[in-house]
Amino acid sequence: MSIITISRGSYSYGKEVAEKVARKLGYQCCAREVLLAASKEFNIPEIKLLQAVHDPPSILERFSYGKEKFIAYFQAALLQFLQKDNVVYHGLAGHFYVKGVSHVLRVRIIADMKDRVRIVMGLDNISYEDAIERINKDDLARRKWSQNLYGIDTADPILYDLVIHVHKMSVDDAVEVICHTVGLETFKTTFESQKAMEDLVLASEVKTTLLELRPEIQVFVHDGVVTLGASSQIMKDPDLVREMETITGRISGVKEVNIKPSRLVELSE
């Protein structure tokens, strides 16, 4: 039982690879479903949120704490899918949300520009020059999005366990490599990795529960013990501290709640 996240640029065969891997392994394949779930929670029509994903995330700036809320809702929606195991996810920064979970295979698919251009020209019946311009614009927007929201460059190979160049290696070759790799002992679900996933799921539930009250609150979970990282302003308000403790303590799976100044939580992590 494992999880595979596939990151890809536009028109880089990533969707095709993901769907073929899922079929071969008998895994569930998801991408758009996560964005749809997040759009419902965020109360933004899916088409607008999809547009925001492909453009600089200016739409989120219209909302108070828009960036924080989007990340929280998207993470919660994604983790609901991934918690089941035996899942292939291809889409927005999936690897970012499962740090510390060892049974996740993180894959990056890349393709030659000429192959990508050929695909775009065939799909949209446009010129070579227009296809180049569209791909470059889309690539730049995706990188800006990830850097703005997560502070990462999705093209950085250090973020992945596998980087596969689909050109000399065919789509079917890529599928074989991924299926073989995920079968290695390294990516098998263990008790420890499952606990790490459960902690992430619980942290995302706490985060979304507290979102309207204090969207900037930091949430860390270890074995059911929840630590909230709060600003000095929050720490000076005992009523607010007690309210957050009470709300968090009611969530299923929470064993203990601690609230600490954000800087101390960051130092201890």
N, C-alpha and C positions, 0 to 999 in steps of 0.2 A: 504494500500500500504506500503510494507516494503522491507527490504533487509536482506538476511541471508548469513553470511559468515561461512563456515565450514572448520575448520582446522583439520588435521588428520595426523597421522603417516602413514607410508607405510603399506598396507595390513591390514587396521583397519576399513574397511567397510564404510569409509567416503564417497567415490564416490557413493556407493550404496545408502546410506542414503540421500545424496544430490539429487540424481536423483529421488528417491521416494518422497521426500518432494516437489520437483518442480512439479512433476506430480499431486500430491494430491492437491496442492494449485493453480495449473495452472500458475506457475511462469516459467520464463526462467532459464535454468541451464547452467552455463558456467565455464570453467576452462582453457582448452587448447587454446581456442580462444584468450584469453588475452595474453598468451605467444606468440602466432603466430603474433598478432598485434605488440607486443613489438619487436619481432625479425625482423620484416620488417623495423621498424623505426631505430633499432640499426644496421641494415645491417649485422646481423649474421644469418646464416641458423638456422631454428627452432631446428633441431636435435642437433646442437652444444649448443644452449642456453638451451635446455632441459637437456643436459648432464651437463652443468654448474650448473643448479638448483639442480641436484642430487649429485654433487661433490663440494668440496670447490671451490668458484668462481674465480679460477685462470684465467679463460678465460677473465674475465673482466679486469684483471690487464694488459692485452696486449694493452688496449686502454687508451688514455689520459682521465683522469677523468671517467674511465669505470664504477666505482661504482655509481657515481652521475648520469651518463647518463642512466644506466640501471634502477635505481629507478625512474627517471623522466619519461622515456618512458613507463615503466610498470605501473606506477601510472596513467598516462594519458589514457592508453588502458583500464585499469580496471575501472576507473571512468566513461568512456564512456558507459560501460555496466551497471554499478550500478546506474547511473543517471536516468535510465528508471524506476527504482523501480520494485517491483515484480520480483526480481532476487535472485537466489541461486548461490553463488560462492563457489567453493571448490578448494583450491589450495594454492599457495604461499602467505602466510602472508596477506591475504585479509583484515583482521581486522586492520592491521597496517595503511592502507591508508584512513580509514574513521573515524579517531578520531574526536570526537565532534559531530557526526551525531547520533542523538538519535533513529532514526527509523531503525537502524542496530542491528540485533540479532547476537551476536558473539558466535559461538558454537565450542566446541572442542570434537572430537570423539576419544575415546581410546578403546583398546581391549586387552584381555589377550594375553601374549606372545604365549601360547600354541595354541591359535586359529590362530594367525598370522602365526606361523610356519606351521600349518596344511594347510593353504591356499597356502603358498609358495611351500611346498612340492608337493601339488597337481597340481599347475600351471606349475612348472618347472621340476617336476620329479627329485628332488634332495634329498639328505639325510637330516635327522634332524639336524645334525651338520652344514651342509652347509647352511641350511635355517636360523638357528640361526645367523650364521656369516653374512649372507646377510642382515638380518633385523637390526642387531646391527650396521653394517657399514652404512646402509642407514639412520638410526635414527641419528647417530653421524654427518653425512654429512649435514642433514637438519638443525640440531641445529647449526652447525658451520656456515652454510650459513646465517641463520637468525641473528645470533649474529654478523657476519661480516658486513652484509649489514644494518641491522636495529638496532643492539644493544639490541635485545630482545631474550628471550628464548621462543620459541613457545610452549613449554610444561608447561609454568607457568600458573596455573589455574586462576590467578588474571586478566589475559588478556581477559577472556571470561565471558559471561552471563550465559552460560550453559556448563557443562562438563558432557558428557554422556559416561558411561562405557557399551559398547556393549558386554554382556556376559549373565548374568542373564536377563538383559533387551535385548530383541531381536532388530533386525534392525527395524522391524515394530513398536515396542514399542518406539524406539528412534524417528521415524518419527512422531508418534502421539504426543509425548512430544514437539517436535520442532514446529509442526503445531499449537498446543494449545498455546504455549508460544508466538509465533509471533503474534497471534491474540489478545494479551492483549493490553490494551490502551497504555501502556508504549512504545510499539514499533510501534505505528501508526505514519505515516508521518504527521508532523505539519508544519505550516508556517515557524517556526524558524528552524526546522531540514532540511527543504527543502532549506532554505537560506544557511545553513551551508554546504550542499552538493554543492550548486551552487558556493559558495566561493572556495571550494576545487577543483572543476572542472576548474574554472577560474584560480586559482593558478597554476594548472598543465599545463594549456595552456600557461600561461606566462613563466613558467619554461622551457618548451620544446622550446618555441620561442626564448628564450635567451640562449639556451643550447650551441650552437656553439660559441656564442660571449663570454659569461662568464659562464661556467658550474657550477662554485662554488657559484653563487649568490643565496641568500636565498629569498624565495617569500612567503609573507603572504597576505591574502585577507580578508577583512571584508566589506560586503555589497558593493562590487564593488570597494572599495578603496584598491589599491595595494601598499604594502610597500616592497621595495627591501632592503635586508640586504647586504651591500657591505663591502669588506675589505678596510683597510686604503689605500692600493695601488690604488684601484678603485676610492675612494673618492678624491684622489689627482689628478685625471685625469678628468677635467671638460668636455672635448670632449666626453669621454666614458660615463660619467654620462648623458650628454644630449642625446647621441645616445640610451642609454637604456630607458630613459624617452620617447623618441619619438617612439621607437619600441613598447614599452608596451602600450603607449597611443592609438595606432592604433588598438589594439585588442578589438573586440566587447565585451561590458559589462564592460569595465574598465572606471570608473568615475573619478578617480584621481590617480596620481602616486607620491609616496614619496620614496626617497632613503636616507637611514640612515646607519651609521656604524653598522656592524653586532652585536657588543656587546650591542648596545643600543636597537636594535630590540629584541634580546634575553631576555633582562631585562624586556621589556615591554610586552612580550608574557606570 
